[in-house]
Amino acid sequence: MGEDDKRLSLVALIALVVGSMVGGGAFNLAGDIALGANAGAVIIGWIITGIGIIALAFVFQNLTMRKPELDSGIYSYAKDGFGTFLGFNSAWGYWLSAWLGNVAYATLVFSSIGYFIPVFEGGQNIASILGASVALWLVHYLVLRGINSAAFINTIATIAKVIPIFLFLIIAIIGFKWDTFTFEFWGSEGFSWGSVADQVKSTMLVTLWVFIGIEGAVVMSGRAKNRSDVGKATVIGLISVLLIYILISLLSLGIMPREELAALPNPAMAYVMEEIVGKWGAIVINLGLIISVMGAWLGWTMFAAELPYVTAKDNVFPKWLAKENKNKAPVNSLWLTNGLVQLFLITLLFSETAYNFTFSLASSAILIPYMLSAFYQVKLTLTGETYQSVKKRKKEKIVGVIASIYAIWLVYAAGIDYLLLTMLLYAPGIILYKWALKENNIQKQDTKIERMFMFIIVILGVIALAGLLTGKINI
């Protein structure tokens, strides 16, 4: 097999994008979004998310074309635009989000298996942890066989997972009840700006969680057959998935009242389907979720292992993470990533809402990488680098500004607790960063801005730790 045959085609890249976004979150979207918002606020939330996430997709598309030499995606954009330390933090935050997301997947998949095998019910008991551990190391083995083989399996899983989702959408359209959808449309007390704003904020981490993966093709851009396919895959994948998500959440609100939706076990889609057609519907959805999550788990394991690997090759992560095996798989990065997933799986025994907590933390951790990518797009349009056309430059500046505002809004909407917890995860990264510089004999003085960021991260991390110890922050 030639070197080009081992690279990823447009179809494989689209499958990575769609497969990474359409994971377990899609199957529990209706229940998660109903926890804090009524139908009217959900619509507003989707409008904000749609505008912001489409702008972010175009940012990734623009940057892949403007900066083809930056083939490490999110990490390389931050480094090129804002220096080594922020580049490191972009890679660190993305990596944190990727493996934390896999912990959430493990919880959800065994909650779904528990529908068939009661010993796994809830997805957080000892049997579930053992089962998830077996699945984790099976995925590990597949990725060790090579990125191309894993991507092929992911493509098949992506095709398989959309079948039950489309079946749900067709049946949900038939079972949709307008009166149910419009009941307490803005909430039990009617419309008020404060109430609706709070409801919209509550949807933000949920909608971001189901879109994490939009940058999947960008992360793997160094392995694409054609550079131009990266941007195409990102936009095609996003538009398709956006429409699916909007329909899932809104149609579900027309089948069951919001309070009932919010109280459903994981995965909510299975129980909505059961409400319409009976038990066979729940069986189909649960089987679809198992396939879906395993496919997304595989895709996210590739992403999680890839970023420390490419960052280590660039002398920003420790050297040993740059090691490949004979199949060109990032072997040491993979062992570190899945070792941490295994450790966190054990902690699921001590958290009552492990899925919601881990997906919220994963969503919060990825905000900085997304924000820095959007800021980099704005910086290029301000400096004029790579631009010959004034019209094109103005257009892409608007896109970058919209994506930046959306990213800043997400930090605000996530709330102070998740910001603090995220900084607690970012703080140890400073030690790793210094270690990598020393190991690679890089003589670099931190700039004033870099020292300021380090100070802020450490202080917020200490506040988060104090909050956890005193019970002011609950997990």
N, C-alpha and C positions, 0 to 999 in steps of 0.2 A: 504494500500500500504506500503510495507516494505521500510526500509531506502535505500536498494540497488536499489530498483525500482525507486527511486527518483534521482538516479545518472545518468550521461550522458554516453550513449553508444558510440562506435566508429563512427557509422553513424551520431549521433547527433553532435559529436565533429567535424567531417569532414564538416558537414553542417554549423557549426558555423564558421569554417575557410573560406570555400568557400563563404558562405553567407555574411560574413563581408568584404571579399575582393571584391566580385562581387556585388558592390552596384551601386550607380549612376555613379561613375567614369568610369565604363566599357562602359556605354552608351554614355558618352561624351568624351571618350578617344581620338578618331580620331581628334576631333576639338581642344582639349586641346594641344595635342602633335604637331599638325600642326601649332600652333601659333608661334613657334620659330624654327622649324626644318624641313628640307627637307628629302626626303626618305633615302638618304645615311647616314645622321646624325642620323635619327631615328633607323636605323639598328644598328649602333655603340652604340647608347644609350641603346638599348635592350640587346646587348651583355654584356655591363657593368652591367646593372641592373640584367640580368639573372644570371651572375656569383655571384654578390654581394648578391642577394636575396636568391639564393639557399644556399650559404654559411651561411647566417643568419638563414635559416630554419634548417640547420643541427646543428647550434649552439643551437637553442632551443631544437631540438631533443636530442642532446648530454647532455645538462644540465638537462633535465627532467629525464634522465636515471642515470646520475652521481650524481645528488643531489635530490633524490626522496623526501627527507624531506622538501625541499623548495617548498611548494605547492601554493605559491602566485606569481609564475612566475617572470615576469620582475622586480617587486619590490624587491622580496626576493633575486634575483641574485645580484642586485646592493648592497643591504644591507650587504649580507654575504661577498661580495668581497671587498667592499670599505667603509663600515661604514654606520652609521644610517643616516647621512645627505644626502649622495648621494643616499642611498636607498629611502629616502623621495622624493628627486628630481626626481628619476625615476618614482615613483608612481604619483607624481604631474604632470610631463610632459605627462605621458600616459593618465592620466585623462583629462588634458587640451585638448589633441589631440582628445580624444574620443568624448567629448561633442561639441567641435568645428566642428568636422566632421558631427555631427548630425545637426548643423546649416546649413552646406553646403547641406546636404541631403534635408532639408526642402525647400531650395531655388530651388533645381533641381526638386523635385517631383511636386511642384506647377507650375514650368515652363512647365513641361510636361502636367499637367492637363489643363494648359492654351491652349494647342493645341485643346482641345475639348470644353473648356468653356472660352471664350475670357476674362471674367472678371479677370481671374487669369494669363493672359498673362505676361510673363517675370518673374513671381515668386517672385517679390519684392514689389508689391503694397499692399495696406491695406487689400484687399480681400484675398490675398495670405498669409499674416501674420496671419489673423484670421483663415483661413483654416489650416495652419501649426500648429497653437496653439491647435486646436481641435485634430489634428493627434498626436501631442506631448503628450497630456494628455490621449489619448486612449492607446498609447504605455506604458505610465506610469502605467495605470490600469492593462494592461496585465502582466507587470513585477511584480507588487504587488501581482498578483495571484500565483506567484512562478516561480523560475528560470526554473524548469523542464517543466512547461506548456509553457513558453515563448520559450524555446529551441525547443519544438515540433512544434510550429507554425513557427519558423524560418526554420526548416527542410522542411516543406511543401512549404514555400515561396522560398527557395533555389531551389527546384525542378522546381517550376513554372517559376522562372526567367530565367533559362538557356534555356528554349524552344525557346523564341524569339531570343536569342543570337545565338543559333545554326542555326536557320532559316536564320538569317542575314549572317552568315558565308557561308552557302551553296549558297545563292543568290549572295553574293559578289564575290565568286569564279567564278560564271558564268558570272558576269558582269565586271570582272577585265580586264583592258586594259593596256597592257605592256607599250605602248607609253606614256600614262598618268603617269604611275608609274615612268618611267625613265626621264621624262621631268624635266629639271633643277634639276637633281638628287642630286647635291651638293649645289645648289643655283644658282641664276641668273648669278653670276660671276665665276662659276666653282669652282673647288676644291682649297681650301687654308687652311692651318692648323689652323690659327686663327679663320676663319669663322666657320669651322666645329666644333672646340672645343667649341665655344660659342653656337652653335646650340645644341650640345650634352648636355652641361650644362643646357640648357633650358628645356630639357626633364626630368631632374632628379627628380624634385619635383612632376611632373605629374606621372611618373612611380612609385615613392614611394607611392603617394596617393592611387593609385589603388591596391597597395599591403598591405597597412595598414590593419591589421586583420590577418596577417600570424601567429601572436602569440596568436590568439583567443583561441585555445585549451589549451595553456600554462596558460593563465589568469584564465581559468575555471578548471585547473587541479585538484584543491581540490575537485571538484564535479564529477570527472570522475569515472566510474565503475572500469576501469583497468588503472593503471598508464602507462603501455606500449602503450596504445591507443593514448596518447597525442602526442608522437613523430610521430607515424604513420599518424595521422590525419593531422599534420602540413605539412609533406612532400607530402602526397597524394594530399592534397588541393592545395599546391603551384604549383606542376608540372602541374596539370590540368589547373589552372588559367593562368599560365605563357604562355602556348601554345595559349589559347584563346585570351589573350591580344595582343600577337605578331600578330596574324592573323587579329584581328580587326583593328589595326593601319596600318598595311602594305597593306591590301586589300583595305581599304578606300582610300589610296593614289593612288591606281590604278583605282579608279572610278571617283574621282574629283581632280582637281589641288589643290595644297597645299593652295593657297591663298583663294580659294573658301571654302575649308574645314575649315580654320581658322575663316572665317567670318560667319559660320553657327550658328544659335541660339542653345540653349540647348534644347534637347539632340541631338548632332550632328549625332548620328547613325540613328535617325529617318529620317533626311533629306537626308542622304546618301541612305538609303533604298528607300525613295520616288523618288530619282533620277533614281533608277534602275527599280522599278516596279510600281511606282505611289503612290497615296495617301493611299491605303490600307496598304502598307508597313510601312508608318509612323505611322498609327493607331496601328498596331501590336506592333511596337517598343515602342511607348509611353505607351501603356498598360503594356508591359513587364517592362518598367522602373518604373512605379508606384508600381507594385508588388515587383520589385527588391529593390527599395529604402526603401519601408516600411519594408521589411524583414531585410535589412541591418540596418535600423534605430532601429529595435527591438533588433538585436544582439548587436549593439554598445551601446545601452542603458544598456543592461546587463553588458557589459564590464565596461562601465563608472561607474556604480553603484557598481560593485564588488570590484574594486581596493581600493577606500577609505574605504570600509567596512573591507576588510582583513587587510589593513594597520592600521586602528583604533584598530582592535583586537590585533595588535602587538604593541600598545601604541605609534605609530608614527604619526597618525592623531588623532584629538580630539575624546574622548570617545563616544560622542553621535552619531557618524557616524557608530558605530559598532552595532547599534540596528537592530534587525530583527523583522518582523511581524510573525504571526502564520503560514504563508506559507514559512518561511525561506528566505524571500526576504529582501534585505538590505534597509529598508524603509527610514531612514533618509538620507542615501547617495543618494538614488534615488530622494528624494525631492530636495536636494541641486543641484544635477546635472541638473535635468530638469527645476528647477527654473532659473538657469543660461542660459540654452538653450532658455527659454522663453524671458529672458532679451535681449539676443543677436538677437533673431528673430526681435525684434522691431528695432534694429539698421540697419537691412537690408534696411529699407526705405531710409537710408542716404548714401548708397554705390552703385555705379553704377555697380561694378563687384563683388557682394557679394560672388557668388559661387567660383570664382577663388581665391579671397582673403582668404576666410575661409578654402578652402581645402589646399592652400599653407601654411597657418599658422598652420593648423592641422598637416600637413606633417613635418613642421619645428619643432613643439613642441615635436614630438615623436622621433626626432633624438637622443636626449640624452639617453632616455631609451634603444633604440636599440644599441647605442654605448657602453653603460655600460654592456649590456649583452654580446656583442662580446668581450669586454675587460676581462670580468669575465672568459669566455672560455679560453682566452690566459693565464690568471693568473693561472687557474687550471693546465694547461699543463706545465707551468713553474715550479710550486711548486711540481707537480707530485701527488697532492692529488687525491685520488680515482683511480689512474692508477696502474695497474700491468704490462701491456704490453707496452714495449717501442715503438713498431711499431704503436700501437693504439694511444699512446700519441703524436707521431710525426704527424700522420695523422690529429688528431683533433687540433693540434697546427696550422697547415697550414690552416685549415678551419677557425679557430678563427682569424688568421691574415688577411685572405682575407675579412672576414666580418668586421673587424675593419677598414681596409683600405677603404672599401666601405662606412662605416658610416662616416668616416672623410671626404671623397670625397663629400658626400652629403651635409655636413655642408658648405663646400667651394662652391659647385654648387648652393646652395640655395641663396647665396648672403648675403651681410652685412645687408641689410634692414630687412630681415626676421630673421636673427640672433638677431638683436637688439630688434625687436618686440617680439620675443620669450622670451628674457631675461626680457622684461617688464612684461610678464605674469608669469615668474618664480619668480620675486622679491617678490610679496606678499606672496608667499609660505613660505618664511623665517619666517614671522610673525606666520603663522599657525604652522610651525615646532616648534618654541619656545613655543607657547601656549600649544601644545600637550605634550611637555616634562615637562612643569610646572604642567599641569593638572594631569599628571601621576606620579608626584613626582620623576621624573628621574633626579638625580644629575649627569649631564654630562658636562664636560669641552670640548668646541670645540677644535679640533686639529688645528694645524697651516694650514694644507691643507684645512680643512673645512672653517676656517676663510677667507682664500684666495679666495675660491670659492664664499663665501657669498659676499665678497667685489667686485669681478668681476661681479657677477650677478646684484648687486645694481648699480654699475657704468654704466654698459651697459644699464640697465633699465632706468636710468636717461637720458642717451644720447638718447635713443629711445623716451622718453617722450618729450625731447627738440626738437627732429627732427619732431615729430608729430605737436607740437605747432607752429613751424616755417615753416612748410610745406615742409621740406627737405625729410621727409618720407611720402609718400602718401598711403592711404588705400582705 
